[in-house]
């Protein structure tokens, strides 16, 4: 049993599609940078929950919340995503 959960993210840009994998802590680090650099709402990221953090229902719920989080970020930056977000989603590897 792993001590942490990895979230799999499907990214689509035009005709390009790829998968990115991140732990919750990666989302937290991204969020901290966006809050300080881009004044993103501190409460946008789903909270870190400790009890039952690896239960299937919690993992599925958090997966959905993180998906909404990323979609919200991309809506906030419709033309050009901040460098930290682009890097998080691996745009540099797939989109030129």
C-alpha positions as CSV (number, residue, x, y, z in Angstrom):
1,X,0.0,0.0,0.0
2,X,1.4,3.3,-1.0
3,X,1.6,6.1,1.5
4,X,0.5,8.7,-1.0
5,X,-2.0,9.0,-3.8
6,X,-0.9,9.9,-7.4
7,X,-3.5,11.8,-9.5
8,X,-3.6,11.2,-13.2
9,X,-4.4,14.2,-15.3
10,X,-5.5,14.0,-19.0
11,X,-4.4,17.2,-20.8
12,X,-5.8,18.2,-24.2
13,X,-4.6,21.1,-26.3
14,X,-5.8,21.2,-29.8
15,X,-4.9,17.9,-31.4
16,X,-2.4,17.1,-28.7
17,X,-3.3,14.8,-25.7
18,X,-1.1,13.6,-22.9
19,X,-1.1,12.4,-19.3
20,X,0.5,14.0,-16.3
21,X,0.8,12.4,-12.9
22,X,1.1,14.5,-9.7
23,X,0.7,14.0,-5.9
24,X,-1.5,16.3,-3.9
25,X,1.7,18.0,-2.6
26,X,2.6,19.0,-6.1
27,X,-0.8,20.7,-6.5
28,X,-0.2,22.4,-3.1
29,X,3.2,23.7,-4.3
30,X,1.7,24.9,-7.6
31,X,-1.1,26.7,-5.7
32,X,1.3,28.4,-3.3
33,X,3.3,29.8,-6.2
34,X,0.1,31.0,-8.0
35,X,-1.3,32.6,-4.9
36,X,1.9,34.6,-4.4
37,X,2.7,35.4,-8.1
38,X,-0.8,35.7,-9.6
39,X,-3.0,36.5,-6.6
40,X,-5.1,33.3,-7.1
41,X,-7.8,32.8,-4.4
42,X,-6.1,30.9,-1.5
43,X,-9.3,28.9,-1.0
44,X,-9.4,27.6,-4.6
45,X,-7.4,24.4,-3.9
46,X,-9.4,21.6,-2.2
47,X,-8.2,21.2,1.4
48,X,-5.7,18.6,2.5
49,X,-7.6,16.0,4.4
50,X,-5.8,13.6,6.7
51,X,-8.5,11.1,7.9
52,X,-9.1,8.3,5.5
53,X,-7.0,10.0,2.8
54,X,-6.5,6.9,0.8
55,X,-10.1,5.7,0.9
56,X,-11.5,5.1,-2.6
57,X,-14.4,7.5,-2.1
58,X,-12.1,10.3,-0.9
59,X,-9.6,9.7,-3.7
60,X,-12.4,9.9,-6.3
61,X,-13.8,13.0,-4.7
62,X,-10.5,14.8,-4.5
63,X,-9.7,13.7,-8.1
64,X,-12.9,15.6,-9.2
65,X,-12.1,18.6,-7.0
66,X,-8.5,18.8,-8.5
67,X,-9.9,18.6,-12.0
68,X,-12.3,21.5,-11.3
69,X,-9.3,23.4,-9.7
70,X,-7.2,23.0,-12.9
71,X,-10.1,23.9,-15.2
72,X,-10.7,27.0,-13.1
73,X,-7.1,28.0,-13.4
74,X,-7.1,27.5,-17.1
75,X,-10.3,29.7,-17.4
76,X,-8.5,32.4,-15.4
77,X,-5.6,32.4,-17.9
78,X,-7.4,31.9,-21.3
79,X,-4.6,33.2,-23.5
80,X,-1.3,32.3,-21.7
81,X,-1.0,30.1,-18.7
82,X,1.6,31.2,-16.1
83,X,4.9,29.5,-16.5
84,X,4.5,27.5,-13.3
85,X,1.1,26.1,-14.5
86,X,2.4,25.4,-18.0
87,X,5.3,23.5,-16.5
88,X,3.0,21.6,-14.1
89,X,0.9,20.4,-17.0
90,X,4.0,19.7,-19.1
91,X,3.0,22.0,-21.9
92,X,6.7,22.5,-22.7
93,X,7.0,18.9,-23.7
94,X,4.0,18.7,-26.1
95,X,3.0,22.1,-27.4
96,X,5.4,24.3,-29.4
